[in-house]
Amino acid sequence: SLKNTKVIFICGTDTNVGKTIVTGALVAGLKEKGIQVGVYKPFESGCVLSGKSKSKKWIRPDSEYLAACAGIEDIDEVNTYCFTQALAPGIAAQKSKVKISFEKIKSHLSFLKKKYEIIFIEGAGGLLVPVNGLKTNLDLIKYLNAEVILVGRLGLGTLNHTLLTHQILKASKIRIKGVILNQTTKVKDESCVLNPKILKAYGLKILGLMPFQTKNKAKAIYTSHFRVKGLL
């Protein structure tokens, strides 16, 4: 494998906090700097199986978006498990009678490590979401021995979620790179200005703030917004 490939797990404080948009921006930004960067979203829920019976094909919007940000053609390199129901992967898998294997995810990661200097893995939902039976993202992070970037909302309602998640990561001896706060609403309230300061006062490292984006714009907002130097 490439010497010391960095593996960074992008973990959310909740679902719909913008993990995919932030991951895409990190990937695109580092790629633009000439770094060999891979991206992996082991689980994607809410996918669509389309086409005629013989040539059915999964439509996996998030994985396709991440692949585009990384310049990767093969979506199967980016995603292993996809489910139609918008449920936590552990539950979606049980409902669709799919057996999830952490070993399979780890061996796919080993394959990616041969090609890239840095790999971002995007988790599913928040930290304690079941992804494999009752095993959560936290179990997967430990199993893959990954470092973590925590993505949270910038605005109102983020302090409790972010501090709780950060505290559990610390108690679990996970290496935390820092926090990226994503503006999930068009309108900024006062908490958007105060929250980063408050989280810093609690000792959290804020890597950057992501301005409000739709997906098609987010690729253009490269990592100038984040302190990327510390990522490698």
HURA-V664034 format. One line per field, one symbol per residue. ss: DSSP state (h for helix, s for strand, l for the rest). phi: phi as a letter, one per 30 degrees, with the letter a starting at -180 (. if undefined). psi: psi as a letter, one per 30 degrees, with the letter a starting at -180 (. if undefined). A space follows every 10 residues. Layout:
# HURA-V664034
ss: ???
phi: ???
psi: ???
This chain:
# HURA-V664034
ss: lllllsssss ssllllllhh hhhhhhhhhh hhllllssss llsslllsss llhhhlsssl hhhhhhhhhh llllhhhhll ssllllllhh hhhhhlllll lhhhhhhhhh hhhllllsss ssssssllls ssllsshhhh hhhhllssss ssslllllhh hhhhhhhhhh hllllsssss sslllllllh hhhhhhhhhh hllllsssss llllhhhhll llhhhslhhh hl
phi: .eehedcccc ccdadhcjed ddeedddddd dddicdbcbb cebbcidbcb jdedcdbdcb eddddddddc icdddddcbc cbbdddbeee dedddchccc bddddddddd ddddcbdbbc ccdcidecdd caicdceedd eddchcdbcc cbdddejcdd eddedddded ddiddcdlbc ccdcbdddcd ddddeedddd ddjdccdlcc debceddded dddedcdded dc
psi: lkkhkkjkkj klfllhfgee eeeeeeeeee efggkjklkk jekklhlkjl lleehkkkji eeeeeeeeef hkejfffeke kkkekilkee eeeeeghkjk jeeeeeeeee eeffflekkk kkajalehkk fjbfkleeee eeefhllkkk klkeakgfee eeeeeeeeee fghkkjeakk kkjflekkle feeeeeeeee ffgkjjflkj lkllefeeef iagfflifef f.
